[in-house]
Amino acid sequence: MGSTTRRSDLPASAQGCASGVGVTHIHPSWRNFASIPLQAVPPDRYEISFTDMPVGARVSFRINDQNSCDENPTGAVTRNVFANDVRLVQNTTTPGNGDEPGYALTMAANGTISQ
């Protein structure tokens, strides 16, 4: 959950990060942390569906959003993230520009999420 338009109140110190992040995207572990754009659902949500997420295995991911550049110098998102309607807590680190905040979870065959 977050604005799908770039915030106008980002401080000057966050502008380099915002430009570097580009479009809001996810880095999933089961895809070797490749960058995949999220689909904007204006005005305040991004989403993505995966058909290849491993079932019953702990996976991790990171989301980078230019609107988070004033909270994290890489734009890594640390709040307001959901998976199958379950609010996630930032609970792991992921590779990026050093270790970056991310999320880890396990999905059951019925889509139930556990952290």
C-alpha positions as a Markdown table, in Angstrom:
| # | Residue | x | y | z |
|---|---|---|---|---|
| 1 | Met | 0.0 | 0.0 | 0.0 |
| 2 | Gly | 1.4 | 3.4 | -1.0 |
| 3 | Ser | 0.9 | 6.3 | -3.3 |
| 4 | Thr | 1.4 | 5.3 | -7.0 |
| 5 | Thr | 2.6 | 8.8 | -7.8 |
| 6 | Arg | 5.9 | 10.3 | -6.8 |
| 7 | Arg | 5.7 | 12.2 | -3.6 |
| 8 | Ser | 6.3 | 16.0 | -4.0 |
| 9 | Asp | 7.6 | 16.3 | -0.4 |
| 10 | Leu | 10.7 | 14.1 | -0.7 |
| 11 | Pro | 13.7 | 16.0 | 0.6 |
| 12 | Ala | 16.5 | 16.9 | -1.7 |
| 13 | Ser | 18.7 | 14.3 | 0.0 |
| 14 | Ala | 16.3 | 11.6 | -1.3 |
| 15 | Gln | 16.2 | 12.7 | -4.9 |
| 16 | Gly | 19.2 | 10.5 | -6.0 |
| 17 | Cys | 17.7 | 7.5 | -4.4 |
| 18 | Ala | 14.3 | 8.2 | -6.1 |
| 19 | Ser | 15.9 | 8.5 | -9.5 |
| 20 | Gly | 17.9 | 5.3 | -8.9 |
| 21 | Val | 14.9 | 3.2 | -7.8 |
| 22 | Gly | 12.8 | 4.1 | -10.9 |
| 23 | Val | 9.5 | 2.3 | -11.0 |
| 24 | Thr | 8.3 | 0.5 | -7.9 |
| 25 | His | 9.5 | -3.1 | -8.1 |
| 26 | Ile | 10.1 | -6.4 | -6.2 |
| 27 | His | 13.1 | -8.6 | -5.9 |
| 28 | Pro | 11.9 | -12.2 | -5.1 |
| 29 | Ser | 14.4 | -14.8 | -3.9 |
| 30 | Trp | 12.9 | -17.6 | -6.0 |
| 31 | Arg | 13.8 | -15.6 | -9.1 |
| 32 | Asn | 17.4 | -14.8 | -7.9 |
| 33 | Phe | 16.3 | -11.4 | -6.6 |
| 34 | Ala | 15.8 | -10.1 | -10.2 |
| 35 | Ser | 13.9 | -6.8 | -10.4 |
| 36 | Ile | 10.3 | -7.1 | -11.5 |
| 37 | Pro | 8.0 | -4.1 | -11.8 |
| 38 | Leu | 4.9 | -4.0 | -9.7 |
| 39 | Gln | 1.5 | -3.1 | -11.3 |
| 40 | Ala | 0.2 | 0.3 | -10.1 |
| 41 | Val | -3.4 | 0.3 | -8.9 |
| 42 | Pro | -4.0 | 4.0 | -8.4 |
| 43 | Pro | -4.2 | 5.9 | -6.2 |
| 44 | Asp | -2.6 | 3.9 | -3.3 |
| 45 | Arg | -1.7 | 0.3 | -4.2 |
| 46 | Tyr | 0.7 | -1.8 | -6.1 |
| 47 | Glu | 0.2 | -5.5 | -6.8 |
| 48 | Ile | 1.7 | -8.5 | -8.5 |
| 49 | Ser | 0.7 | -12.1 | -8.9 |
| 50 | Phe | 3.1 | -15.0 | -9.0 |
| 51 | Thr | 2.4 | -18.5 | -10.4 |
| 52 | Asp | 5.9 | -19.8 | -9.6 |
| 53 | Met | 6.2 | -19.0 | -5.9 |
| 54 | Pro | 7.4 | -22.2 | -4.1 |
| 55 | Val | 4.8 | -23.7 | -1.9 |
| 56 | Gly | 5.8 | -24.8 | 1.6 |
| 57 | Ala | 9.2 | -23.2 | 1.4 |
| 58 | Arg | 10.4 | -20.1 | 3.1 |
| 59 | Val | 11.0 | -17.4 | 0.5 |
| 60 | Ser | 12.1 | -13.8 | 0.8 |
| 61 | Phe | 11.7 | -10.6 | -1.2 |
| 62 | Arg | 12.3 | -6.9 | -1.2 |
| 63 | Ile | 10.2 | -4.0 | -2.6 |
| 64 | Asn | 11.9 | -0.8 | -3.6 |
| 65 | Asp | 9.8 | 2.3 | -4.0 |
| 66 | Gln | 11.0 | 5.8 | -4.7 |
| 67 | Asn | 8.5 | 7.2 | -2.2 |
| 68 | Ser | 10.4 | 5.3 | 0.6 |
| 69 | Cys | 13.7 | 7.0 | -0.1 |
| 70 | Asp | 13.4 | 9.3 | 2.8 |
| 71 | Glu | 12.9 | 6.3 | 5.1 |
| 72 | Asn | 15.6 | 4.0 | 3.6 |
| 73 | Pro | 18.6 | 5.2 | 1.5 |
| 74 | Thr | 17.8 | 2.5 | -1.2 |
| 75 | Gly | 14.1 | 2.9 | -1.2 |
| 76 | Ala | 13.5 | -0.5 | 0.4 |
| 77 | Val | 10.0 | -0.6 | 1.8 |
| 78 | Thr | 9.6 | -1.5 | 5.4 |
| 79 | Arg | 5.9 | -1.2 | 6.1 |
| 80 | Asn | 2.4 | -1.5 | 4.5 |
| 81 | Val | 3.2 | -4.7 | 2.6 |
| 82 | Phe | 0.7 | -7.5 | 2.2 |
| 83 | Ala | 0.7 | -11.0 | 0.8 |
| 84 | Asn | -2.7 | -12.7 | 0.2 |
| 85 | Asp | -4.3 | -10.0 | 2.4 |
| 86 | Val | -1.9 | -10.7 | 5.3 |
| 87 | Arg | 0.0 | -7.7 | 6.6 |
| 88 | Leu | 3.7 | -8.6 | 6.6 |
| 89 | Val | 6.4 | -7.4 | 9.0 |
| 90 | Gln | 9.9 | -6.5 | 7.8 |
| 91 | Asn | 11.7 | -9.6 | 9.1 |
| 92 | Thr | 14.8 | -10.3 | 7.0 |
| 93 | Thr | 17.4 | -8.8 | 4.9 |
| 94 | Thr | 17.9 | -9.3 | 1.2 |
| 95 | Pro | 20.9 | -8.7 | -1.1 |
| 96 | Gly | 21.1 | -5.4 | -2.9 |
| 97 | Asn | 23.3 | -2.4 | -2.1 |
| 98 | Gly | 24.6 | -4.3 | 0.8 |
| 99 | Asp | 21.9 | -6.0 | 3.0 |
| 100 | Glu | 18.5 | -4.3 | 2.5 |
| 101 | Pro | 15.3 | -4.7 | 4.5 |
| 102 | Gly | 13.0 | -7.4 | 3.2 |
| 103 | Tyr | 10.3 | -9.9 | 4.0 |
| 104 | Ala | 10.3 | -13.6 | 4.5 |
| 105 | Leu | 7.2 | -15.9 | 4.4 |
| 106 | Thr | 6.0 | -19.3 | 3.6 |
| 107 | Met | 2.9 | -20.0 | 1.5 |
| 108 | Ala | 0.8 | -23.1 | 2.0 |
| 109 | Ala | -0.9 | -24.9 | -0.9 |
| 110 | Asn | -4.2 | -23.2 | 0.0 |
| 111 | Gly | -2.5 | -19.8 | -0.2 |
| 112 | Thr | -2.3 | -19.3 | 3.6 |
| 113 | Ile | 0.7 | -17.1 | 4.5 |
| 114 | Ser | 2.9 | -17.5 | 7.6 |
| 115 | Gln | 5.8 | -15.4 | 8.6 |
